Amino acid sequence: MVDNRQGEIYTVIMGVILYREVRGIVDMVYKKYRRYFASLSKIEGFKNWVIAKVLFKNDNCGRDIVIRECVSDLSAEIKKQRKNYAVLVVKDDRINFEVHLMRIVNKTEDGFNTASVHAGEKSEAEFEEYIQHENMNFYDFVVFEKDEILDFVRDVQDKNPIHRTENAIVPGFLMLEYLLEREAISSCDIKYILPVFEGEKVEIYRNDRKFDAWVWHCIDGSYVKAVRVFELRLLK
C-alpha cells in the first residue's frame, strides 16, 4: 500500500516537472523576443515615452535559434538622445532591435496627440482603392485583449501606465511580436502611426514589400473610416 502511494506521488511530481519543461519550451518558441524587449525596459529615463519606429534585423532567420538564445549575451544601450527623441539599441550576435522613441508633448485625454487621425483616415471606397493600388491582400485580423496586454508587460517589465489603465493601449512590441512569430522576417522596419486600444479589431493586409494594419472607426454612429495604425516594411 505504501509502495503504491509512493508511486502515485512520484508520478505526480514527474508530471509537474514535465509540464514545466514543456511550458518552458513553448515560451521559448513563442516568446523568444521578449528577453530583448525586457532588456530595453531596464534602461531608465523613458517612462511615458512612446515607440515611433523599430528597425529589426535577424541574421539567423530561418534557423533554430531557440537553444542558442539561452546562452547569448544581450547588450542594451542608448544610441542617441535629444530632448524629445531617443534611439535605443538591444542586440546580441544574431538579432538587433533599434528602437526610436518620442516623448509625448501635446496630450489629449487619452494621452496622445491624435490630431493626425483625420489626415490618415479613408472612407470605404478610398480604402478599397488604396488596397487595390498597392496590390495588397487580406492577411489576418487580431484583437489584443487586456489579459494578453498585461501578460506581455509583466513579461518584459514594461511599467508604462498607458498599458495598464482602462482602455489600455496595446504595446508596440506586442504588435511587432505578433508578426515576427508568424513570418520568417530577416530585416524590417515598423512605423507606428496611431495607437491601438485593447479590444480593437486590427485588420492586416500585405503585399510582397510590406504589411499594413488598419482599424475601422465609426464616427457619429454611422460614418465609417479606416485608419492605418502601423506599417511594417520588409527590407530584405
HELIX and SHEET records of a PDB file:
HELIX    1   1 VAL A    2  TYR A   30  1                                  29    
HELIX    2   2 ARG A   34  SER A   41  1                                   8    
HELIX    3   3 VAL A   66  GLU A   69  1                                   4    
HELIX    4   4 VAL A  117  GLY A  120  1                                   4    
HELIX    5   5 GLU A  124  HIS A  133  1                                  10    
HELIX    6   6 LYS A  146  VAL A  156  1                                  11    
HELIX    7   7 PRO A  161  HIS A  163  5                                   3    
HELIX    8   8 GLY A  172  LEU A  180  1                                   9    
SHEET    1   A 7 SER A  75  GLN A  81  0                                        
SHEET    2   A 7 TYR A  85  LYS A  91 -1                                        
SHEET    3   A 7 ILE A  95  ARG A 103 -1                                        
SHEET    4   A 7 TRP A  49  ASN A  58 -1                                        
SHEET    5   A 7 SER A 187  TYR A 192 -1                                        
SHEET    6   A 7 TYR A 223  LEU A 234 -1                                        
SHEET    7   A 7 GLU A 121  LYS A 122 -1                                        
SHEET    1   B 9 SER A  75  GLN A  81  0                                        
SHEET    2   B 9 TYR A  85  LYS A  91 -1                                        
SHEET    3   B 9 ILE A  95  ARG A 103 -1                                        
SHEET    4   B 9 TRP A  49  ASN A  58 -1                                        
SHEET    5   B 9 SER A 187  TYR A 192 -1                                        
SHEET    6   B 9 TYR A 223  LEU A 234 -1                                        
SHEET    7   B 9 LYS A 210  ILE A 219 -1                                        
SHEET    8   B 9 LYS A 201  ARG A 206 -1                                        
SHEET    9   B 9 ASN A 137  VAL A 143 -1                                        
END                                                                             
